[in-house]
Amino acid sequence: MISIKEKIAYGLGDTASNIVFQTVMLFLTFFYTDIFGISPAFVGTMFLLVRLIDAVTDPLMGALADRTNTRWGKFRPYLLWFALPFGIISVLAFTTPDLSEDGKMIYAFVTYTALMMVYTAINIPYCALGGVLTADPKERVSVQSYRFVFAMLGGLLVSGLTLPLVEFLGKGDQAKGYQLTILAMSILGVAMFLACFWGTKERLHPPVDQNSSFKQDFTYLLQNDQWRVLSAAAVCLLSGMVLRTSLAIYYVKYFLNLPDMITLFITLGMVGNIFGCILAEPLAKRVCKVKAYIVLQILAATLCVLHFFVPKDQVILAFTLYIVWGFTFNMATPLLWAKMADTVDYGQYKTGVRITGMIYSSVIFFIKLGVAFGGAAAGWLLASYGYQADAVQSETTLNGILISFTLYPAIGSILVAFIMRRYTLNNQKVDEIHLELNRAS
């Protein structure tokens, strides 16, 4: 059994990660278009182009972590090495130098690329760390539940404090307010990464005689059919989620015409997320986590469709549906990450080689690809509907924001549910794999 103290320490690592991840999802598109003054079409394209870089850096980072050997383990040392660079580059990404239009685009591209690269360097080892804390499938769900509760607490911190801090610290200068707000949050994030480093321990290790090349690891990865299922699901999942969360600000500010309630809307949504993560563990103890995951995605899609039919004057209903959607959607999140650890075991069972870092990094690549698709779609859709920053929007634009905020994310969840029907690592199969691995060790 892993102590509650260690689970909390591990969770703090995702609180730190989410200070940036949730800021990117909730505010970066808005920051680029309305504060820095970059066109939404460019923002969407930039988000997607940076993912092409991740196609190279993510698997390389996973392979590097698998081959790292220190007195602290394979994955923990990256939390120590990259905590400070992560904080510094986060601040730079939310800094607005006085540049020409082309200069702004170049600066945004360089700093956003650097942010995603350092995020890769610290987040992939962090995620892989969760797969080597324990071999117990139930404990894995527990670890991931703690992790995502703390991740959502980071999101709650971002959603609840960002705009008030921007106003307080900027004193009317929003650009300065964003910079100082991210500086304060980055300092907190660095401290949390270090707490995660000191408070966790790696317990699972690859076979002592394992010695493979990057090319061989990639071959073993492709042989893992359950990894392929998770990767496909991850793209669809994050595309829909990021599209919805990126447009939440626009939905409240323009469609509901309640700019003063943006912080309340996204904060209450984050509260729903937290309670969903809390209930993931008891849910997994009672039902098959594969079936539960599929049902939760169908429910999430249904809630999105229902949200489409809410009139703009039904504010309480709009808020309620967003909270319940976050609750439902994020009850499934710890289950997905527990499945990644099961997929690592399955790969070792099938090939005899354990490639924890490679599997996590490749699934994370597809997660970030989904983030990119969702962020890019948000920018492109806003541009296609004629969005004008901080202006009165046309009915076409308002209807476009509504459709993009509700119906398109529903499609993502339906696709995830369909794809996960091919995922075969149910509770019984995972127990069989563990018995076989224990016999072989």
Residue pairs with C-beta under 8 A, 6 or more apart in sequence:
1 136
1 139
2 133
2 134
2 139
2 142
2 143
4 146
5 199
6 133
6 199
6 200
6 201
7 142
7 143
7 146
7 147
8 146
8 150
8 199
9 195
9 196
9 198
9 199
9 200
10 129
10 130
10 133
10 143
10 146
10 147
10 196
10 199
10 200
11 146
11 147
11 148
11 149
11 150
11 151
12 150
12 192
12 193
12 195
12 196
12 199
13 79
13 126
13 129
13 147
13 192
13 193
13 196
13 200
14 126
14 147
14 148
14 150
14 151
14 154
15 150
15 151
15 153
15 154
15 157
15 189
15 192
16 83
16 154
16 188
16 189
16 190
16 192
16 193
16 196
17 119
17 122
17 123
17 126
17 151
17 154
17 189
18 151
18 152
18 154
18 155
18 158
19 90
19 154
19 157
19 158
19 185
19 186
19 188
19 189
20 86
20 90
20 115
20 119
20 186
20 189
21 119
22 154
22 155
22 158
22 159
22 270
23 90
23 94
23 158
23 162
23 182
23 185
24 115
24 371
24 375
25 242
25 245
25 246
25 371
25 375
26 155
26 158
26 159
26 162
26 245
26 246
26 248
26 249
26 266
27 158
27 162
27 178
27 249
28 93
28 112
28 375
29 40
29 43
29 246
29 375
29 378
29 379
30 249
30 250
31 94
31 178
32 38
32 40
32 43
32 108
33 39
33 40
33 43
33 379
33 382
33 387
33 389
34 389
34 390
35 96
35 174
35 175
35 178
36 96
36 104
36 108
36 175
37 101
37 104
37 389
38 104
38 105
38 108
39 383
40 378
40 379
40 380
40 382
40 383
40 387
41 379
41 380
41 383
42 105
42 379
43 108
43 375
43 379
44 375
44 376
44 377
44 378
44 379
44 380
44 383
45 376
45 379
45 380
46 105
46 108
46 109
46 112
47 112
47 371
47 372
47 375
47 376
47 379
48 372
48 373
48 375
48 376
49 109
50 109
50 112
50 113
50 116
50 372
51 368
51 369
51 371
51 372
53 113
53 116
53 117
54 116
54 120
54 365
54 368
54 369
54 372
55 365
57 117
57 120
58 120
58 124
58 361
58 362
58 364
58 365
58 368
59 218
59 358
59 361
59 362
59 365
60 214
61 120
61 121
61 124
61 125
61 357
61 361
62 124
62 128
62 355
62 357
62 358
62 359
62 360
62 361
62 362
63 214
63 217
63 357
63 358
63 361
64 357
65 74
65 75
65 78
65 124
65 125
65 128
65 356
65 357
65 361
66 74
66 206
66 217
66 355
66 356
66 357
66 358
67 74
68 74
68 75
68 77
68 78
70 77
72 80
72 197
73 132
73 201
73 202
74 125
74 128
74 132
74 202
74 356
74 357
75 125
75 126
75 128
75 129
75 132
75 202
75 356
75 357
76 125
76 129
76 197
76 200
76 202
77 125
77 197
78 121
78 122
78 124
78 125
78 126
79 122
79 125
79 126
79 129
79 193
79 194
79 196
79 197
80 193
80 194
80 197
81 121
82 118
82 121
82 122
82 193
83 122
83 189
83 190
83 193
83 194
83 197
84 190
85 118
85 121
86 118
86 119
86 121
86 122
86 186
86 189
86 190
86 193
87 186
87 187
87 189
87 190
88 186
89 111
89 114
89 115
89 118
90 115
90 182
90 185
90 186
90 189
91 179
91 182
91 183
91 186
92 111
92 114
92 115
93 111
93 112
93 114
93 115
93 182
94 178
94 179
94 181
94 182
95 111
95 179
96 104
96 175
96 178
96 179
97 103
97 107
99 106
99 107
116 368
120 361
120 364
122 193
123 364
124 357
124 360
124 361
124 364
125 357
126 196
127 337
127 340
127 360
127 364
128 356
128 357
128 360
128 361
129 200
129 202
130 140
130 143
130 144
130 147
130 337
130 341
131 140
131 204
131 340
131 341
131 344
131 356
131 360
132 202
132 203
132 204
132 205
132 356
133 139
133 143
133 200
133 201
133 202
133 203
133 204
134 140
134 143
134 203
134 204
135 203
135 204
135 345
135 434
137 338
137 342
137 427
137 430
137 431
137 434
138 284
138 285
140 338
140 341
140 342
141 280
141 281
141 284
141 285
141 289
141 334
141 335
141 338
142 281
143 338
144 280
144 333
144 334
144 335
144 337
144 338
145 277
145 278
145 280
145 281
145 334
147 334
147 337
148 277
148 280
148 330
148 333
148 334
148 337
149 274
149 277
149 278
151 277
152 270
152 273
152 274
152 277
152 330
153 274
155 270
155 273
156 267
156 270
156 271
156 274
157 185
158 185
159 263
159 266
159 267
159 269
159 270
160 263
160 267
160 270
161 181
162 181
162 263
163 262
163 263
164 263
165 177
165 180
165 181
165 184
166 174
166 177
166 178
166 181
167 177
168 177
169 176
169 177
169 180
169 181
169 184
170 176
170 177
170 178
170 180
171 177
204 356
206 353
206 354
206 355
206 356
207 352
207 353
207 354
207 441
210 353
210 354
212 220
212 353
212 355
216 353
217 353
217 355
217 358
218 358
220 347
220 351
220 353
220 355
220 358
221 227
221 347
221 355
221 358
221 359
221 362
222 228
223 347
223 350
223 351
224 343
224 346
224 347
224 350
224 351
224 359
226 342
226 343
226 346
226 423
226 424
226 425
227 343
227 347
227 359
227 362
227 363
229 419
229 420
229 422
229 423
230 336
230 339
230 340
230 343
230 363
230 423
231 362
231 363
231 366
232 366
232 419
233 336
233 416
233 419
233 420
233 423
234 336
234 363
234 366
234 367
234 369
234 370
235 366
235 367
235 369
235 370
235 373
236 370
236 412
236 413
236 415
236 416
236 419
237 297
237 336
237 367
237 370
237 412
237 413
237 416
238 367
238 368
238 369
238 370
238 371
238 373
238 374
239 370
239 371
239 373
239 374
239 377
239 412
240 374
240 408
240 409
240 410
240 411
240 412
240 413
240 416
241 329
241 370
241 374
241 409
241 412
242 370
242 371
242 373
242 374
242 375
242 378
243 374
243 375
243 377
243 378
243 381
243 404
243 405
243 408
243 409
243 412
244 304
244 325
244 374
244 405
244 406
244 409
245 266
245 269
246 374
246 375
246 378
247 378
247 382
247 401
247 404
247 405
248 262
248 265
248 266
248 269
248 322
248 405
249 262
249 266
250 382
250 387
250 401
250 405
251 401
251 402
251 405
252 258
252 259
252 261
252 262
252 265
252 266
253 259
253 262
254 393
254 397
254 398
254 401
255 312
255 398
255 401
255 402
255 405
256 312
256 315
256 318
257 312
258 265
258 315
261 315
264 319
265 319
265 322
268 319
268 322
268 323
269 322
269 323
269 325
269 326
270 326
271 323
271 326
272 322
272 323
272 324
272 325
272 326
272 327
272 330
273 326
273 327
273 329
273 330
274 330
275 327
276 326
276 327
276 328
276 329
276 330
276 331
276 332
276 333
277 330
277 331
277 333
277 334
279 331
280 331
280 332
280 333
280 334
280 335
281 334
283 289
283 292
283 331
283 335
284 292
284 334
284 335
284 338
288 426
288 427
289 335
289 338
289 339
289 426
289 427
290 339
290 420
290 423
290 425
290 426
291 426
292 332
292 335
293 332
293 335
293 336
293 339
293 420
294 417
294 420
294 421
296 328
296 329
296 331
296 332
296 335
297 329
297 332
297 413
297 414
297 416
297 417
297 420
298 413
298 414
298 417
299 328
300 325
300 328
300 329
300 332
300 410
300 413
301 409
301 410
301 411
301 412
301 413
301 414
301 417
302 410
303 321
303 324
303 325
303 328
304 325
304 406
304 407
304 409
304 410
304 413
305 406
305 407
305 410
306 321
307 318
307 321
307 322
307 325
307 405
307 406
308 402
308 403
308 406
308 407
310 317
310 318
310 321
312 318
329 413
339 423
339 425
340 359
340 360
340 363
342 425
342 430
342 433
343 359
343 363
343 425
344 354
344 355
344 356
344 359
344 360
345 430
345 433
345 434
345 437
346 425
346 433
347 353
347 354
347 355
347 359
348 354
348 437
349 433
349 436
349 437
377 404
377 408
378 404
381 400
381 404
381 408
382 397
382 400
382 401
382 404
384 400
385 396
385 397
385 399
385 400
385 401
385 404
386 393
386 394
386 396
386 397
386 400
387 393
387 397
387 400
387 401
388 397
393 401
425 433
